[in-house]
Amino acid sequence: MSATYRFLAEFAQSWGLVYFVTVFMIVVAYALWPSNKQKFDEASRMPLRED
């Protein structure tokens, strides 16, 4: 039973790292994508608007 736990722990650690690095890269690419610039610029000015 210990070998099964060890295998699952190593699998989760290695593939979990790969998963989170991939998600991070996708989020960064989305934030820096040129077509999203106008949307993010407008969102950054929202707190300063006096409606």
PDB file of N, CA, C, O and CB in Angstrom:
ATOM      1  N   MET A   1       0.827  -1.198   0.000  1.00  0.00           N
ATOM      2  CA  MET A   1       0.000   0.000   0.000  1.00  0.00           C
ATOM      3  C   MET A   1       0.870   1.260   0.000  1.00  0.00           C
ATOM      4  O   MET A   1       0.479   2.279  -0.570  1.00  0.00           O
ATOM      5  CB  MET A   1      -0.940  -0.001   1.215  1.00  0.00           C
ATOM      6  N   SER A   2       2.009   1.202   0.614  1.00  0.00           N
ATOM      7  CA  SER A   2       2.891   2.354   0.676  1.00  0.00           C
ATOM      8  C   SER A   2       3.428   2.727  -0.704  1.00  0.00           C
ATOM      9  O   SER A   2       3.611   3.907  -1.005  1.00  0.00           O
ATOM     10  CB  SER A   2       4.040   2.078   1.625  1.00  0.00           C
ATOM     11  N   ALA A   3       3.678   1.725  -1.537  1.00  0.00           N
ATOM     12  CA  ALA A   3       4.187   1.999  -2.884  1.00  0.00           C
ATOM     13  C   ALA A   3       3.133   2.729  -3.714  1.00  0.00           C
ATOM     14  O   ALA A   3       3.468   3.598  -4.519  1.00  0.00           O
ATOM     15  CB  ALA A   3       4.605   0.686  -3.584  1.00  0.00           C
ATOM     16  N   THR A   4       1.877   2.383  -3.525  1.00  0.00           N
ATOM     17  CA  THR A   4       0.805   3.055  -4.256  1.00  0.00           C
ATOM     18  C   THR A   4       0.720   4.525  -3.844  1.00  0.00           C
ATOM     19  O   THR A   4       0.578   5.410  -4.688  1.00  0.00           O
ATOM     20  CB  THR A   4      -0.545   2.349  -4.010  1.00  0.00           C
ATOM     21  N   TYR A   5       0.807   4.771  -2.539  1.00  0.00           N
ATOM     22  CA  TYR A   5       0.760   6.154  -2.067  1.00  0.00           C
ATOM     23  C   TYR A   5       1.948   6.943  -2.602  1.00  0.00           C
ATOM     24  O   TYR A   5       1.792   8.078  -3.053  1.00  0.00           O
ATOM     25  CB  TYR A   5       0.738   6.201  -0.529  1.00  0.00           C
ATOM     26  N   ARG A   6       3.122   6.350  -2.552  1.00  0.00           N
ATOM     27  CA  ARG A   6       4.325   7.029  -3.025  1.00  0.00           C
ATOM     28  C   ARG A   6       4.201   7.351  -4.514  1.00  0.00           C
ATOM     29  O   ARG A   6       4.552   8.449  -4.945  1.00  0.00           O
ATOM     30  CB  ARG A   6       5.576   6.163  -2.764  1.00  0.00           C
ATOM     31  N   PHE A   7       3.705   6.399  -5.292  1.00  0.00           N
ATOM     32  CA  PHE A   7       3.523   6.631  -6.730  1.00  0.00           C
ATOM     33  C   PHE A   7       2.537   7.768  -6.972  1.00  0.00           C
ATOM     34  O   PHE A   7       2.795   8.658  -7.782  1.00  0.00           O
ATOM     35  CB  PHE A   7       3.031   5.347  -7.430  1.00  0.00           C
ATOM     36  N   LEU A   8       1.416   7.739  -6.274  1.00  0.00           N
ATOM     37  CA  LEU A   8       0.421   8.802  -6.457  1.00  0.00           C
ATOM     38  C   LEU A   8       0.958  10.166  -6.020  1.00  0.00           C
ATOM     39  O   LEU A   8       0.672  11.177  -6.661  1.00  0.00           O
ATOM     40  CB  LEU A   8      -0.850   8.474  -5.674  1.00  0.00           C
ATOM     41  N   ALA A   9       1.723  10.198  -4.950  1.00  0.00           N
ATOM     42  CA  ALA A   9       2.287  11.469  -4.483  1.00  0.00           C
ATOM     43  C   ALA A   9       3.283  12.024  -5.500  1.00  0.00           C
ATOM     44  O   ALA A   9       3.261  13.217  -5.799  1.00  0.00           O
ATOM     45  CB  ALA A   9       2.973  11.287  -3.111  1.00  0.00           C
ATOM     46  N   GLU A  10       4.143  11.180  -6.024  1.00  0.00           N
ATOM     47  CA  GLU A  10       5.115  11.641  -7.022  1.00  0.00           C
ATOM     48  C   GLU A  10       4.420  12.065  -8.309  1.00  0.00           C
ATOM     49  O   GLU A  10       4.800  13.061  -8.925  1.00  0.00           O
ATOM     50  CB  GLU A  10       6.142  10.542  -7.318  1.00  0.00           C
ATOM     51  N   PHE A  11       3.419  11.322  -8.710  1.00  0.00           N
ATOM     52  CA  PHE A  11       2.660  11.669  -9.915  1.00  0.00           C
ATOM     53  C   PHE A  11       1.982  13.026  -9.756  1.00  0.00           C
ATOM     54  O   PHE A  11       2.039  13.866 -10.653  1.00  0.00           O
ATOM     55  CB  PHE A  11       1.611  10.585 -10.223  1.00  0.00           C
ATOM     56  N   ALA A  12       1.340  13.232  -8.608  1.00  0.00           N
ATOM     57  CA  ALA A  12       0.631  14.495  -8.366  1.00  0.00           C
ATOM     58  C   ALA A  12       1.601  15.668  -8.298  1.00  0.00           C
ATOM     59  O   ALA A  12       1.294  16.757  -8.784  1.00  0.00           O
ATOM     60  CB  ALA A  12      -0.181  14.414  -7.067  1.00  0.00           C
ATOM     61  N   GLN A  13       2.764  15.455  -7.700  1.00  0.00           N
ATOM     62  CA  GLN A  13       3.729  16.548  -7.588  1.00  0.00           C
ATOM     63  C   GLN A  13       4.289  16.931  -8.945  1.00  0.00           C
ATOM     64  O   GLN A  13       4.377  18.117  -9.263  1.00  0.00           O
ATOM     65  CB  GLN A  13       4.865  16.161  -6.650  1.00  0.00           C
ATOM     66  N   SER A  14       4.663  15.966  -9.737  1.00  0.00           N
ATOM     67  CA  SER A  14       5.285  16.287 -11.022  1.00  0.00           C
ATOM     68  C   SER A  14       4.265  16.836 -12.012  1.00  0.00           C
ATOM     69  O   SER A  14       4.505  17.874 -12.628  1.00  0.00           O
ATOM     70  CB  SER A  14       5.965  15.049 -11.607  1.00  0.00           C
ATOM     71  N   TRP A  15       3.148  16.169 -12.173  1.00  0.00           N
ATOM     72  CA  TRP A  15       2.160  16.639 -13.142  1.00  0.00           C
ATOM     73  C   TRP A  15       1.395  17.853 -12.632  1.00  0.00           C
ATOM     74  O   TRP A  15       0.902  18.650 -13.430  1.00  0.00           O
ATOM     75  CB  TRP A  15       1.187  15.524 -13.478  1.00  0.00           C
ATOM     76  N   GLY A  16       1.291  18.004 -11.330  1.00  0.00           N
ATOM     77  CA  GLY A  16       0.691  19.222 -10.785  1.00  0.00           C
ATOM     78  C   GLY A  16       1.528  20.436 -11.122  1.00  0.00           C
ATOM     79  O   GLY A  16       0.993  21.491 -11.462  1.00  0.00           O
ATOM     80  N   LEU A  17       2.840  20.292 -11.029  1.00  0.00           N
ATOM     81  CA  LEU A  17       3.740  21.386 -11.394  1.00  0.00           C
ATOM     82  C   LEU A  17       3.592  21.725 -12.870  1.00  0.00           C
ATOM     83  O   LEU A  17       3.500  22.898 -13.232  1.00  0.00           O
ATOM     84  CB  LEU A  17       5.200  21.019 -11.076  1.00  0.00           C
ATOM     85  N   VAL A  18       3.568  20.717 -13.716  1.00  0.00           N
ATOM     86  CA  VAL A  18       3.395  20.947 -15.154  1.00  0.00           C
ATOM     87  C   VAL A  18       2.068  21.648 -15.425  1.00  0.00           C
ATOM     88  O   VAL A  18       2.010  22.578 -16.230  1.00  0.00           O
ATOM     89  CB  VAL A  18       3.463  19.613 -15.932  1.00  0.00           C
ATOM     90  N   TYR A  19       1.006  21.210 -14.762  1.00  0.00           N
ATOM     91  CA  TYR A  19      -0.319  21.803 -14.936  1.00  0.00           C
ATOM     92  C   TYR A  19      -0.317  23.286 -14.545  1.00  0.00           C
ATOM     93  O   TYR A  19      -0.802  24.124 -15.305  1.00  0.00           O
ATOM     94  CB  TYR A  19      -1.359  21.037 -14.101  1.00  0.00           C
ATOM     95  N   PHE A  20       0.220  23.612 -13.373  1.00  0.00           N
ATOM     96  CA  PHE A  20       0.186  24.997 -12.907  1.00  0.00           C
ATOM     97  C   PHE A  20       1.097  25.906 -13.724  1.00  0.00           C
ATOM     98  O   PHE A  20       0.769  27.074 -13.929  1.00  0.00           O
ATOM     99  CB  PHE A  20       0.580  25.062 -11.448  1.00  0.00           C
ATOM    100  N   VAL A  21       2.223  25.401 -14.191  1.00  0.00           N
ATOM    101  CA  VAL A  21       3.085  26.202 -15.065  1.00  0.00           C
ATOM    102  C   VAL A  21       2.369  26.483 -16.379  1.00  0.00           C
ATOM    103  O   VAL A  21       2.455  27.592 -16.906  1.00  0.00           O
ATOM    104  CB  VAL A  21       4.431  25.481 -15.325  1.00  0.00           C
ATOM    105  N   THR A  22       1.664  25.491 -16.913  1.00  0.00           N
ATOM    106  CA  THR A  22       0.910  25.681 -18.150  1.00  0.00           C
ATOM    107  C   THR A  22      -0.200  26.708 -17.969  1.00  0.00           C
ATOM    108  O   THR A  22      -0.380  27.588 -18.812  1.00  0.00           O
ATOM    109  CB  THR A  22       0.322  24.354 -18.623  1.00  0.00           C
ATOM    110  N   VAL A  23      -0.936  26.598 -16.884  1.00  0.00           N
ATOM    111  CA  VAL A  23      -2.008  27.569 -16.615  1.00  0.00           C
ATOM    112  C   VAL A  23      -1.424  28.971 -16.457  1.00  0.00           C
ATOM    113  O   VAL A  23      -1.997  29.935 -16.964  1.00  0.00           O
ATOM    114  CB  VAL A  23      -2.804  27.171 -15.342  1.00  0.00           C
ATOM    115  N   PHE A  24      -0.294  29.099 -15.762  1.00  0.00           N
ATOM    116  CA  PHE A  24       0.348  30.397 -15.587  1.00  0.00           C
ATOM    117  C   PHE A  24       0.738  30.999 -16.931  1.00  0.00           C
ATOM    118  O   PHE A  24       0.524  32.187 -17.169  1.00  0.00           O
ATOM    119  CB  PHE A  24       1.579  30.266 -14.690  1.00  0.00           C
ATOM    120  N   MET A  25       1.313  30.177 -17.810  1.00  0.00           N
ATOM    121  CA  MET A  25       1.724  30.668 -19.128  1.00  0.00           C
ATOM    122  C   MET A  25       0.504  31.124 -19.940  1.00  0.00           C
ATOM    123  O   MET A  25       0.580  32.127 -20.649  1.00  0.00           O
ATOM    124  CB  MET A  25       2.498  29.569 -19.895  1.00  0.00           C
ATOM    125  N   ILE A  26      -0.598  30.412 -19.847  1.00  0.00           N
ATOM    126  CA  ILE A  26      -1.810  30.805 -20.572  1.00  0.00           C
ATOM    127  C   ILE A  26      -2.349  32.129 -20.041  1.00  0.00           C
ATOM    128  O   ILE A  26      -2.759  32.988 -20.822  1.00  0.00           O
ATOM    129  CB  ILE A  26      -2.887  29.710 -20.460  1.00  0.00           C
ATOM    130  N   VAL A  27      -2.351  32.297 -18.737  1.00  0.00           N
ATOM    131  CA  VAL A  27      -2.843  33.548 -18.139  1.00  0.00           C
ATOM    132  C   VAL A  27      -1.959  34.724 -18.538  1.00  0.00           C
ATOM    133  O   VAL A  27      -2.470  35.797 -18.858  1.00  0.00           O
ATOM    134  CB  VAL A  27      -2.901  33.428 -16.602  1.00  0.00           C
ATOM    135  N   VAL A  28      -0.661  34.540 -18.523  1.00  0.00           N
ATOM    136  CA  VAL A  28       0.258  35.617 -18.919  1.00  0.00           C
ATOM    137  C   VAL A  28       0.071  35.962 -20.393  1.00  0.00           C
ATOM    138  O   VAL A  28       0.056  37.137 -20.760  1.00  0.00           O
ATOM    139  CB  VAL A  28       1.726  35.210 -18.650  1.00  0.00           C
ATOM    140  N   ALA A  29      -0.071  34.944 -21.236  1.00  0.00           N
ATOM    141  CA  ALA A  29      -0.282  35.193 -22.666  1.00  0.00           C
ATOM    142  C   ALA A  29      -1.591  35.944 -22.883  1.00  0.00           C
ATOM    143  O   ALA A  29      -1.649  36.846 -23.719  1.00  0.00           O
ATOM    144  CB  ALA A  29      -0.287  33.864 -23.459  1.00  0.00           C
ATOM    145  N   TYR A  30      -2.637  35.591 -22.149  1.00  0.00           N
ATOM    146  CA  TYR A  30      -3.919  36.287 -22.270  1.00  0.00           C
ATOM    147  C   TYR A  30      -3.791  37.753 -21.839  1.00  0.00           C
ATOM    148  O   TYR A  30      -4.332  38.649 -22.488  1.00  0.00           O
ATOM    149  CB  TYR A  30      -4.996  35.576 -21.423  1.00  0.00           C
ATOM    150  N   ALA A  31      -3.079  37.982 -20.754  1.00  0.00           N
ATOM    151  CA  ALA A  31      -2.939  39.350 -20.247  1.00  0.00           C
ATOM    152  C   ALA A  31      -2.100  40.217 -21.175  1.00  0.00           C
ATOM    153  O   ALA A  31      -2.323  41.425 -21.252  1.00  0.00           O
ATOM    154  CB  ALA A  31      -2.316  39.336 -18.859  1.00  0.00           C
ATOM    155  N   LEU A  32      -1.153  39.633 -21.871  1.00  0.00           N
ATOM    156  CA  LEU A  32      -0.263  40.405 -22.733  1.00  0.00           C
ATOM    157  C   LEU A  32      -0.673  40.388 -24.203  1.00  0.00           C
ATOM    158  O   LEU A  32      -0.001  40.999 -25.034  1.00  0.00           O
ATOM    159  CB  LEU A  32       1.135  39.884 -22.603  1.00  0.00           C
ATOM    160  N   TRP A  33      -1.757  39.704 -24.534  1.00  0.00           N
ATOM    161  CA  TRP A  33      -2.198  39.620 -25.933  1.00  0.00           C
ATOM    162  C   TRP A  33      -2.583  41.016 -26.414  1.00  0.00           C
ATOM    163  O   TRP A  33      -3.337  41.711 -25.734  1.00  0.00           O
ATOM    164  CB  TRP A  33      -3.400  38.628 -26.090  1.00  0.00           C
ATOM    165  N   PRO A  34      -2.079  41.437 -27.574  1.00  0.00           N
ATOM    166  CA  PRO A  34      -2.316  42.818 -28.050  1.00  0.00           C
ATOM    167  C   PRO A  34      -3.798  43.192 -28.193  1.00  0.00           C
ATOM    168  O   PRO A  34      -4.157  44.344 -27.949  1.00  0.00           O
ATOM    169  CB  PRO A  34      -1.638  43.008 -29.383  1.00  0.00           C
ATOM    170  N   SER A  35      -4.648  42.268 -28.575  1.00  0.00           N
ATOM    171  CA  SER A  35      -6.059  42.616 -28.769  1.00  0.00           C
ATOM    172  C   SER A  35      -6.785  42.876 -27.445  1.00  0.00           C
ATOM    173  O   SER A  35      -7.889  43.420 -27.460  1.00  0.00           O
ATOM    174  CB  SER A  35      -6.766  41.503 -29.530  1.00  0.00           C
ATOM    175  N   ASN A  36      -6.203  42.507 -26.311  1.00  0.00           N
ATOM    176  CA  ASN A  36      -6.825  42.745 -25.004  1.00  0.00           C
ATOM    177  C   ASN A  36      -6.374  44.062 -24.374  1.00  0.00           C
ATOM    178  O   ASN A  36      -6.861  44.426 -23.304  1.00  0.00           O
ATOM    179  CB  ASN A  36      -6.507  41.596 -24.064  1.00  0.00           C
ATOM    180  N   LYS A  37      -5.463  44.772 -25.011  1.00  0.00           N
ATOM    181  CA  LYS A  37      -4.895  45.982 -24.424  1.00  0.00           C
ATOM    182  C   LYS A  37      -5.956  47.033 -24.118  1.00  0.00           C
ATOM    183  O   LYS A  37      -5.965  47.603 -23.027  1.00  0.00           O
ATOM    184  CB  LYS A  37      -3.855  46.565 -25.353  1.00  0.00           C
ATOM    185  N   GLN A  38      -6.842  47.292 -25.060  1.00  0.00           N
ATOM    186  CA  GLN A  38      -7.856  48.324 -24.843  1.00  0.00           C
ATOM    187  C   GLN A  38      -8.772  47.961 -23.674  1.00  0.00           C
ATOM    188  O   GLN A  38      -9.117  48.821 -22.864  1.00  0.00           O
ATOM    189  CB  GLN A  38      -8.686  48.531 -26.117  1.00  0.00           C
ATOM    190  N   LYS A  39      -9.158  46.712 -23.590  1.00  0.00           N
ATOM    191  CA  LYS A  39     -10.042  46.272 -22.509  1.00  0.00           C
ATOM    192  C   LYS A  39      -9.372  46.454 -21.146  1.00  0.00           C
ATOM    193  O   LYS A  39     -10.005  46.925 -20.201  1.00  0.00           O
ATOM    194  CB  LYS A  39     -10.442  44.798 -22.709  1.00  0.00           C
ATOM    195  N   PHE A  40      -8.095  46.083 -21.043  1.00  0.00           N
ATOM    196  CA  PHE A  40      -7.392  46.207 -19.769  1.00  0.00           C
ATOM    197  C   PHE A  40      -7.068  47.661 -19.443  1.00  0.00           C
ATOM    198  O   PHE A  40      -7.066  48.039 -18.271  1.00  0.00           O
ATOM    199  CB  PHE A  40      -6.112  45.385 -19.796  1.00  0.00           C
ATOM    200  N   ASP A  41      -6.796  48.480 -20.448  1.00  0.00           N
ATOM    201  CA  ASP A  41      -6.570  49.900 -20.194  1.00  0.00           C
ATOM    202  C   ASP A  41      -7.825  50.556 -19.635  1.00  0.00           C
ATOM    203  O   ASP A  41      -7.749  51.347 -18.696  1.00  0.00           O
ATOM    204  CB  ASP A  41      -6.128  50.611 -21.476  1.00  0.00           C
ATOM    205  N   GLU A  42      -8.971  50.231 -20.208  1.00  0.00           N
ATOM    206  CA  GLU A  42     -10.230  50.785 -19.707  1.00  0.00           C
ATOM    207  C   GLU A  42     -10.518  50.296 -18.290  1.00  0.00           C
ATOM    208  O   GLU A  42     -10.964  51.073 -17.445  1.00  0.00           O
ATOM    209  CB  GLU A  42     -11.389  50.410 -20.639  1.00  0.00           C
ATOM    210  N   ALA A  43     -10.272  49.035 -18.029  1.00  0.00           N
ATOM    211  CA  ALA A  43     -10.494  48.484 -16.691  1.00  0.00           C
ATOM    212  C   ALA A  43      -9.568  49.132 -15.665  1.00  0.00           C
ATOM    213  O   ALA A  43      -9.956  49.291 -14.507  1.00  0.00           O
ATOM    214  CB  ALA A  43     -10.286  46.966 -16.700  1.00  0.00           C
ATOM    215  N   SER A  44      -8.372  49.505 -16.058  1.00  0.00           N
ATOM    216  CA  SER A  44      -7.452  50.130 -15.121  1.00  0.00           C
ATOM    217  C   SER A  44      -7.883  51.549 -14.752  1.00  0.00           C
ATOM    218  O   SER A  44      -7.500  52.057 -13.698  1.00  0.00           O
ATOM    219  CB  SER A  44      -6.058  50.152 -15.706  1.00  0.00           C
ATOM    220  N   ARG A  45      -8.671  52.186 -15.607  1.00  0.00           N
ATOM    221  CA  ARG A  45      -9.144  53.545 -15.311  1.00  0.00           C
ATOM    222  C   ARG A  45     -10.485  53.567 -14.588  1.00  0.00           C
ATOM    223  O   ARG A  45     -10.935  54.640 -14.186  1.00  0.00           O
ATOM    224  CB  ARG A  45      -9.256  54.338 -16.591  1.00  0.00           C
ATOM    225  N   MET A  46     -11.132  52.437 -14.409  1.00  0.00           N
ATOM    226  CA  MET A  46     -12.447  52.402 -13.782  1.00  0.00           C
ATOM    227  C   MET A  46     -12.491  53.014 -12.390  1.00  0.00           C
ATOM    228  O   MET A  46     -13.420  53.767 -12.096  1.00  0.00           O
ATOM    229  CB  MET A  46     -12.916  51.000 -13.707  1.00  0.00           C
ATOM    230  N   PRO A  47     -11.523  52.723 -11.517  1.00  0.00           N
ATOM    231  CA  PRO A  47     -11.609  53.322 -10.163  1.00  0.00           C
ATOM    232  C   PRO A  47     -11.487  54.840 -10.144  1.00  0.00           C
ATOM    233  O   PRO A  47     -11.895  55.475  -9.172  1.00  0.00           O
ATOM    234  CB  PRO A  47     -10.533  52.744  -9.286  1.00  0.00           C
ATOM    235  N   LEU A  48     -10.938  55.429 -11.191  1.00  0.00           N
ATOM    236  CA  LEU A  48     -10.734  56.868 -11.208  1.00  0.00           C
ATOM    237  C   LEU A  48     -11.910  57.628 -11.804  1.00  0.00           C
ATOM    238  O   LEU A  48     -11.951  58.856 -11.741  1.00  0.00           O
ATOM    239  CB  LEU A  48      -9.490  57.192 -11.973  1.00  0.00           C
ATOM    240  N   ARG A  49     -12.859  56.911 -12.378  1.00  0.00           N
ATOM    241  CA  ARG A  49     -14.024  57.576 -12.968  1.00  0.00           C
ATOM    242  C   ARG A  49     -14.973  58.088 -11.890  1.00  0.00           C
ATOM    243  O   ARG A  49     -15.171  57.448 -10.857  1.00  0.00           O
ATOM    244  CB  ARG A  49     -14.767  56.618 -13.908  1.00  0.00           C
ATOM    245  N   GLU A  50     -15.543  59.233 -12.149  1.00  0.00           N
ATOM    246  CA  GLU A  50     -16.556  59.783 -11.252  1.00  0.00           C
ATOM    247  C   GLU A  50     -17.883  59.778 -11.995  1.00  0.00           C
ATOM    248  O   GLU A  50     -18.197  60.698 -12.750  1.00  0.00           O
ATOM    249  CB  GLU A  50     -16.177  61.230 -10.769  1.00  0.00           C
ATOM    250  N   ASP A  51     -18.650  58.728 -11.765  1.00  0.00           N
ATOM    251  CA  ASP A  51     -19.947  58.600 -12.469  1.00  0.00           C
ATOM    252  C   ASP A  51     -21.038  59.333 -11.763  1.00  0.00           C
ATOM    253  O   ASP A  51     -22.181  59.326 -12.220  1.00  0.00           O
ATOM    254  CB  ASP A  51     -20.342  57.151 -12.615  1.00  0.00           C
TER     255      ASP A  51
END
